[in-house]
């Protein structure tokens, strides 16, 4: 997550000299774009994890179920209800991560495979004080991160049925979360 200007006076922006803290990702901290929600993750366990790179989708909340599995423990009823055991992906036994992930920033987003939907939300498209794109848009946005990691091509206008499917799926997830004890 790229973040340089957090409101106090310093020469951080001037010292960037063309460097982009979020790399090829769009947005930054508090943004619904990947520059605000994607976090690099590295794990080292020479006995069990082979060096390499994985595209498996994992969320920090998955640490609960994953570490419980790693240590032979069980999560109690109601503990970590959104946590998924990602141990096979972590140790390289599987290339598969989560099937989907809800991201929360300036708006909710739904990742499914290489595709990402950002829900419609009113608000500023740009935070001037922090020089960050928010990802807010009154219309839903749909991106294919496999071919467009920088989220520059909103597919929602060309793919209204897919956009509606993502929207409806996100609403079902939101409704199910409201009914949890």
HELIX and SHEET records of a PDB file:
HELIX    1   1 UNK A   12  UNK A   15  1                                   4    
HELIX    2   2 UNK A   34  UNK A   37  1                                   4    
HELIX    3   3 UNK A   62  UNK A   70  1                                   9    
HELIX    4   4 UNK A   87  UNK A   90  1                                   4    
HELIX    5   5 UNK A  160  UNK A  178  1                                  19    
SHEET    1   A 4 UNK A 100  UNK A 104  0                                        
SHEET    2   A 4 UNK A 108  UNK A 112 -1                                        
SHEET    3   A 4 UNK A 115  UNK A 118 -1                                        
SHEET    4   A 4 UNK A 141  UNK A 144 -1                                        
SHEET    1   B 2 UNK A 126  UNK A 127  0                                        
SHEET    2   B 2 UNK A 132  UNK A 133 -1                                        
END                                                                             
